[in-house]
Amino acid sequence: MKKMVSCVLVLALFLTLSAAGGRGFRAAAEAPEDLPGAYELIGMLLRGVPYPEQQRDTRAAFRLQVKEDGSATLTTPDGVRSFVWNEEDFTGEDGLQIPYSFEDGILMLMEDDFVMTFQKMEGVVGRWTSTVNIGSLLEAKIPAALQNVAGELVLELRSDMSCTLSLESDSMLPSLRQAVKELYSANLEANGSSTADAEEAYGKSLDDIVASLIETMDLTGLDDSQTGTYMLRDGNIAVRLDSGNAPGSWDSSTMSLTLPTYGELSFAHVSGEDTLAKGEGAMSYEDYAAAGPETQVVIEAYVQACQEWWKDTITVYAQDGAGGYFIYDMACSEKEAERLIPGQKIRVTGVKAVEGGEAEILDASFEILKGNYLFPATDVTELLDREKLIAYQNRYVSFKGLTIEPYDDSGAAFAYKDPDGLTDDLYFKASKNGKIYEFCVEFYLCGKETGVYKAVEALQAGDVVDLEGFLYWDEGANPHITSVTVK
């Protein structure tokens, strides 16, 4: 429920700000020919700060469909809103006009201090599989020995909001081959014949027999008969196939669907962003970690958060499928900073430095790459007092079930680095299994107006909390916390 409420508030805030009228924004000069398509939400900024601060649960609830006929629909947790668009703005049914910018597949709806950023989706945007028995999928009678042959039922979601349910015949070959072999052997034993005798008599090899069975069962026909559309709403998915509605729920790893023909099935997510893929010349994380100080490095990773832009520089927390990166004071214009939305893939060139155990990239420059991915937090609670915790430095991590301790002799649960101006970091301590650890709210990442800053100010000694943030290192773990949940 919290997730849905936050999404609705986001949209309400956006529409409220929009109603006030735009100021100081230059819209697209002419309607881009490649604007039509399906888009996913990849970022929301309120006065330059991500809103809500953690967007990982919120983004999937929004889908924007821009059509060639000049119409558009925005699917939200609160329903579907209709728009028309031209070379300057999107106009709602109530006459509300929202200016936009479009470049390199990135569509930004901008109004005053609020920005919603969408990325164009292409091709298959989600692929899930479920292992099923072939006998349960076929109307035709097949030998009892083949009833339990298993295969993969595949559900694909595409950027045009279509979906296809199909059976991959290759996935069933090992199981089917084994079943046929067992039948073959039984017949040979009964007749006192050898495999060579049987193959000569039948005129077919084992593989030929398997291939004939697949052709006879017409498994590929499932592709044509099971197609439809889907819609995402606040982490839930509704799939409409030819056979009827198939409501269900999904997250980043699993999907549960109730299909009229097949009953309830559980699908596992098998594809998405290839977070380990690197372009030519880019280092793997292992090579980066092994490189010494003062080494020239080139990495490709996904922005997970940024500190405030300042004087043509920005500090970035980035991650790929193997590790995290801290890119300090990277050269970046104010306009370029608008593109560094959490999830954006970038290529960074710079020099590696190590100070206090913290590996960072200095003197860096970057270029925007195609791709967007937000990593879930890795739970490192059990590694808090272990040396191998450093292997997770700069990654987005979580700590669960910690107890807030008094920060000092005053009994307060936190301390300001700058109690007078509140323009610097905020500190607090928490314990686990009898050991106390210190945490930090990095001011330039999460300032005093952010939810996490205010949440720490409200902490009391004895509170039990779950924490999320980036595992910065400074002569030991010094996590930069971005989320505090009191249990």
C-alpha positions in Angstrom: 0.0 0.0 0.0 2.8 2.4 0.8 4.2 2.0 -2.7 1.0 2.8 -4.4 0.3 5.8 -2.2 3.8 7.3 -3.0 3.3 6.8 -6.7 -0.1 8.6 -6.6 1.4 11.5 -4.6 4.2 11.8 -7.1 1.7 12.1 -10.0 -0.5 14.5 -8.0 2.4 16.7 -7.2 3.5 16.7 -10.8 0.1 17.7 -12.0 -0.2 20.4 -9.3 3.1 21.9 -10.3 2.2 21.7 -13.9 -1.0 23.6 -13.4 1.0 26.6 -12.2 2.5 27.0 -15.7 6.0 26.4 -17.0 8.8 28.9 -16.7 12.3 29.0 -18.3 12.1 25.8 -20.2 12.8 25.5 -23.9 10.6 22.8 -25.5 11.5 20.6 -28.5 11.9 22.7 -31.7 9.9 20.3 -33.7 8.1 17.0 -33.1 10.8 14.2 -33.3 9.9 11.5 -35.8 11.1 8.8 -33.5 9.2 10.0 -30.5 6.3 7.4 -30.8 6.9 4.3 -28.8 6.6 2.8 -25.3 8.5 4.4 -22.4 9.4 3.4 -18.8 9.9 5.8 -16.0 13.6 6.1 -15.0 13.7 9.1 -12.8 11.8 11.8 -11.0 13.5 15.0 -9.6 12.0 17.6 -7.3 14.3 20.7 -7.2 17.2 18.5 -8.4 16.7 15.8 -5.7 15.3 12.3 -6.6 11.7 12.1 -5.6 11.0 9.9 -3.9 14.6 9.4 -2.8 14.5 5.7 -3.5 12.8 5.1 -6.9 13.5 1.4 -7.2 9.9 0.4 -6.2 8.2 3.3 -7.9 9.4 3.4 -11.5 7.8 0.1 -12.7 4.3 1.6 -11.8 4.5 4.1 -14.7 4.3 3.4 -18.4 4.0 6.0 -21.2 2.7 5.0 -24.6 3.2 7.7 -27.3 1.4 7.0 -30.5 2.0 8.2 -34.1 -1.5 9.6 -34.4 -0.6 12.3 -31.8 -2.2 10.7 -28.8 -0.5 9.3 -25.7 -1.5 7.4 -22.6 0.2 7.4 -19.2 -0.5 4.3 -17.0 -0.1 5.1 -13.3 -1.2 3.3 -10.1 -4.2 5.7 -10.1 -5.4 4.8 -13.5 -4.7 5.7 -17.2 -4.5 9.3 -18.3 -4.8 10.4 -21.9 -2.9 13.2 -23.7 -2.3 14.6 -27.1 1.2 15.8 -28.1 2.8 18.1 -30.6 6.2 19.6 -31.2 6.0 21.6 -27.9 4.1 19.7 -25.2 1.8 17.0 -24.0 -1.7 18.3 -23.3 -4.1 16.5 -21.0 -7.9 16.1 -21.3 -8.3 19.0 -18.9 -6.2 21.3 -21.1 -3.1 21.0 -18.9 0.0 21.6 -21.1 3.3 19.9 -20.1 6.5 20.9 -22.0 8.9 18.1 -23.0 12.4 17.5 -24.2 13.5 14.4 -26.3 17.0 13.3 -27.1 18.6 9.9 -27.6 15.5 8.0 -26.5 15.2 10.0 -23.3 11.9 11.9 -22.9 11.7 14.5 -20.1 8.4 16.0 -19.0 9.5 19.2 -17.2 7.6 21.7 -15.2 9.0 24.3 -12.9 11.1 22.3 -10.3 9.7 18.9 -11.1 11.0 16.5 -13.8 9.7 13.1 -14.9 12.2 11.2 -17.1 11.2 8.3 -19.3 13.4 6.0 -21.5 12.2 4.5 -24.7 11.8 0.7 -24.5 12.7 -1.5 -27.4 12.0 -5.1 -28.2 11.5 -7.6 -25.4 11.5 -5.8 -22.0 10.8 -8.9 -19.9 11.1 -12.6 -20.3 9.9 -15.2 -17.8 9.9 -19.0 -17.9 8.0 -21.7 -16.1 8.8 -25.5 -16.3 5.7 -27.5 -17.3 4.9 -31.0 -18.2 4.2 -31.4 -21.9 1.2 -33.7 -21.3 -0.6 -30.9 -19.5 -0.3 -28.6 -22.5 -1.4 -30.9 -25.3 -5.0 -31.9 -26.1 -3.8 -34.8 -28.2 -3.2 -38.1 -26.4 0.5 -39.1 -26.1 2.1 -42.2 -24.6 2.0 -42.4 -20.8 5.8 -42.6 -20.7 5.9 -39.1 -22.3 3.3 -37.4 -20.1 6.0 -36.1 -17.7 8.4 -34.8 -20.3 9.2 -31.2 -19.2 9.7 -28.1 -21.2 9.9 -24.3 -20.7 6.8 -22.2 -21.1 8.0 -18.7 -22.0 6.1 -15.4 -21.4 7.6 -12.4 -23.2 6.6 -8.8 -22.6 7.4 -6.4 -25.4 7.8 -2.6 -25.4 4.6 -2.2 -27.5 2.7 -3.7 -24.6 2.2 -7.0 -26.3 2.9 -10.4 -24.9 3.4 -13.9 -26.2 3.1 -17.2 -24.4 5.1 -20.0 -26.1 6.8 -23.3 -25.5 10.4 -23.6 -26.4 10.8 -26.9 -28.1 14.6 -27.0 -27.6 14.1 -26.8 -23.8 12.3 -30.2 -23.8 14.7 -32.1 -26.0 16.8 -33.5 -23.1 13.8 -34.8 -21.2 12.1 -36.1 -24.3 15.2 -37.8 -25.6 15.6 -39.6 -22.2 12.0 -40.7 -22.2 12.2 -42.0 -25.8 15.5 -43.8 -25.0 13.8 -45.6 -22.1 10.9 -46.6 -24.4 13.4 -47.7 -27.0 15.4 -49.8 -24.5 12.3 -51.5 -23.1 11.2 -52.5 -26.6 14.7 -53.8 -27.4 14.8 -55.9 -24.3 11.3 -57.4 -25.0 12.3 -58.3 -28.6 15.8 -59.3 -27.8 17.2 -56.8 -30.4 20.1 -54.5 -30.4 20.0 -50.7 -30.9 21.5 -51.2 -34.4 18.8 -53.8 -35.3 16.0 -51.5 -34.2 17.4 -48.4 -36.0 17.7 -50.5 -39.1 14.2 -51.8 -38.7 12.7 -48.4 -38.0 14.9 -46.6 -40.5 15.4 -43.9 -37.9 17.9 -42.9 -35.2 16.9 -41.9 -31.7 17.3 -38.2 -32.6 15.1 -38.7 -35.7 12.4 -40.3 -33.6 12.5 -37.3 -31.1 12.3 -34.9 -34.0 9.3 -36.7 -35.5 7.6 -36.6 -32.1 8.0 -32.9 -31.8 6.7 -32.4 -35.3 3.7 -34.6 -34.6 2.8 -32.8 -31.4 2.9 -29.5 -33.2 4.3 -27.7 -30.2 5.1 -24.5 -32.1 1.4 -23.9 -32.6 1.3 -22.4 -29.1 3.0 -19.3 -30.4 0.2 -18.3 -32.6 -2.7 -19.2 -30.3 -1.4 -17.4 -27.1 -0.8 -13.7 -27.8 -2.2 -10.6 -26.2 -1.4 -7.4 -24.3 -0.3 -6.5 -20.8 -0.4 -3.6 -18.4 1.7 -2.8 -15.3 0.3 -1.1 -12.2 2.2 -0.6 -9.1 4.2 -3.8 -9.3 1.3 -5.9 -10.5 0.8 -7.1 -14.0 -2.4 -7.9 -15.9 -1.9 -10.0 -19.0 -4.7 -10.4 -21.5 -4.2 -13.4 -23.7 -6.6 -14.8 -26.4 -7.9 -17.3 -23.8 -8.9 -14.5 -21.4 -7.6 -12.5 -18.6 -4.6 -13.7 -16.6 -4.1 -11.5 -13.5 -1.0 -12.0 -11.5 1.8 -10.3 -9.6 5.5 -10.0 -10.3 8.7 -8.5 -9.0 12.3 -8.4 -10.4 12.7 -12.2 -10.2 9.4 -14.0 -10.2 5.9 -13.8 -11.7 2.8 -15.6 -10.7 0.0 -16.0 -13.3 -3.4 -17.7 -13.3 -4.1 -18.8 -16.9 -7.5 -20.2 -17.9 -5.9 -23.0 -19.9 -3.0 -24.0 -17.7 -4.1 -23.0 -14.2 -1.7 -21.2 -11.8 1.9 -21.0 -12.9 5.0 -19.5 -11.3 7.5 -18.0 -13.8 11.1 -17.1 -13.1 12.7 -14.0 -14.6 15.4 -15.0 -17.0 16.4 -11.9 -18.9 16.8 -8.2 -18.5 19.6 -5.7 -18.5 23.0 -7.5 -19.1 24.8 -5.6 -16.3 28.1 -7.4 -17.0 28.2 -6.4 -20.7 31.1 -4.1 -21.5 32.0 -2.2 -24.6 35.4 -2.4 -26.3 38.2 -1.2 -24.2 36.2 -1.1 -20.9 37.6 -3.0 -17.9 35.8 -5.7 -16.0 35.2 -5.0 -12.4 37.8 -7.6 -11.5 40.4 -5.9 -13.6 39.5 -2.5 -12.1 39.8 -3.9 -8.5 43.2 -5.4 -9.3 44.5 -2.2 -10.8 46.9 -0.2 -8.6 46.7 3.5 -7.7 47.5 6.0 -10.5 46.3 3.6 -13.1 44.3 4.9 -16.0 41.0 3.2 -16.0 38.0 2.9 -18.3 34.8 1.5 -16.8 31.1 1.1 -17.9 28.5 1.1 -15.1 25.1 2.3 -14.1 24.6 5.5 -12.1 22.9 4.6 -8.8 23.0 8.1 -7.2 24.7 11.4 -7.5 25.8 14.0 -5.0 24.9 17.6 -5.8 26.3 19.1 -8.9 28.8 21.9 -8.2 31.0 24.1 -10.4 31.0 21.8 -13.4 31.7 18.7 -11.3 29.6 15.9 -9.9 30.3 12.9 -7.7 28.7 9.6 -8.7 27.9 6.3 -7.1 27.9 3.7 -9.9 27.6 -0.1 -10.1 27.7 -2.9 -12.6 26.8 -6.6 -12.1 30.1 -7.3 -10.3 30.9 -4.3 -8.1 30.6 -0.6 -7.2 32.5 2.6 -8.2 32.9 5.9 -6.5 33.6 8.6 -9.1 34.7 11.8 -7.4 34.3 15.3 -8.8 33.8 14.1 -12.4 33.8 16.8 -15.0 30.1 17.5 -15.8 28.2 20.6 -17.1 24.9 21.5 -15.5 23.1 20.3 -18.6 24.9 17.0 -18.6 24.0 16.5 -15.0 20.4 16.4 -16.0 21.1 13.2 -17.9 22.8 11.4 -14.9 19.5 10.0 -13.6 19.7 7.0 -11.3 20.0 3.9 -13.5 21.7 5.7 -16.5 24.5 3.7 -18.0 27.8 5.6 -18.5 31.3 5.1 -19.7 33.9 6.7 -17.5 37.6 7.4 -18.2 39.8 8.5 -15.3 42.6 7.6 -12.8 42.2 5.2 -10.0 43.1 6.3 -6.5 43.0 4.6 -3.1 42.8 6.5 0.2 41.9 5.0 3.5 41.0 1.8 1.7 38.5 3.5 -0.5 38.9 3.0 -4.2 37.8 6.0 -6.3 38.1 7.4 -9.8 39.6 10.9 -10.1 40.1 13.3 -13.0 37.2 11.6 -14.7 35.2 12.3 -17.8 32.1 10.4 -19.1 29.8 9.7 -22.0 26.2 8.6 -21.9 25.5 5.0 -23.1 22.3 3.3 -23.9 20.9 1.3 -20.9 19.3 1.9 -17.6 19.3 -0.3 -14.5 18.8 0.1 -10.8 20.4 -2.6 -8.6 18.5 -3.9 -5.6 20.3 -3.5 -2.2 22.6 -6.4 -1.3 22.1 -7.5 2.3 25.5 -7.4 4.0 24.3 -7.4 7.6 26.2 -10.6 8.5 29.4 -9.2 7.1 29.5 -6.1 9.4 32.3 -7.4 11.5 34.2 -9.3 8.8 37.2 -8.3 6.7 35.5 -9.3 3.4 32.9 -6.5 3.8 35.3 -4.3 2.0 34.7 -6.3 -1.2 31.3 -4.7 -1.3 32.5 -1.1 -1.1 30.6 1.5 -3.1 27.8 -0.9 -3.8 24.2 -0.3 -2.8 23.7 -2.4 0.3 21.3 -3.0 3.2 21.7 -3.6 7.0 18.8 -5.3 8.7 17.6 -5.4 12.3 20.0 -3.0 13.8 19.4 -1.2 17.2 20.0 2.5 17.4 22.5 3.4 20.2 23.2 6.7 21.9 25.7 8.6 19.8 27.4 10.3 22.8 27.2 10.9 26.5 24.2 13.2 26.0 22.0 10.1 25.1 21.0 11.6 21.7 20.6 9.1 18.9 22.5 11.2 16.4 24.9 14.1 16.0 25.3 17.0 13.6 28.7 17.7 12.1 27.5 21.3 11.8 24.8 21.9 14.4 24.6 25.6 13.8 24.1 25.8 10.0 23.0 22.1 9.3 25.1 22.2 6.1 27.2 19.1 6.7 26.9 15.4 7.5 24.7 13.7 10.1 26.0 10.8 12.1 24.4 8.0 14.1 25.4 4.6 15.7 23.6 1.2 15.5 24.5 -2.2 16.9 24.2 -5.8 15.8 25.0 -8.8 17.9 26.6 -6.7 20.6 28.9 -4.7 18.3 28.4 -1.0 17.5 28.9 0.6 14.1 28.8 4.2 12.9 26.8 5.4 9.9 26.6 8.7 8.0 24.0 10.7 6.1 26.3 12.4 3.5 24.9 15.9 3.2 25.8 16.4 -0.5 23.9 13.2 -1.3 20.9 13.6 1.1 20.6 17.1 2.5 18.5 18.3 5.4 15.3 18.5 3.3 15.4 14.8 2.4 13.4 12.1 4.0 16.4 10.1 5.3 17.9 13.2 7.0 14.6 13.9 8.8 14.2 10.2 9.7 17.6 10.2 11.4 16.6 13.3 13.3 13.6 11.5 14.6 15.5 8.4 15.8 15.5 7.4 19.5 18.0 5.1 21.2 16.6 1.6 21.2 14.8 1.9 17.9 15.2 -1.2 15.6 15.9 -0.2 12.0 16.7 -1.4 8.5 19.2 0.7 6.6 20.1 1.1 3.0 22.8 3.1 1.4 26.2 3.1 -0.3 29.1 1.3 1.3 31.7 4.1 1.3 35.0 3.2 3.0 37.2 5.5 5.2 39.7 3.5 7.2 36.8 1.1 7.7 33.2 0.9 6.7 31.5 4.4 6.5 28.2 3.7 4.9 26.4 6.7 3.3 22.8 5.9 4.3 20.0 6.9 2.0 17.0 5.1 3.7 16.0 4.4 7.3 13.0 2.3 8.2 12.0 2.0 11.8 10.5 -1.4 12.5 
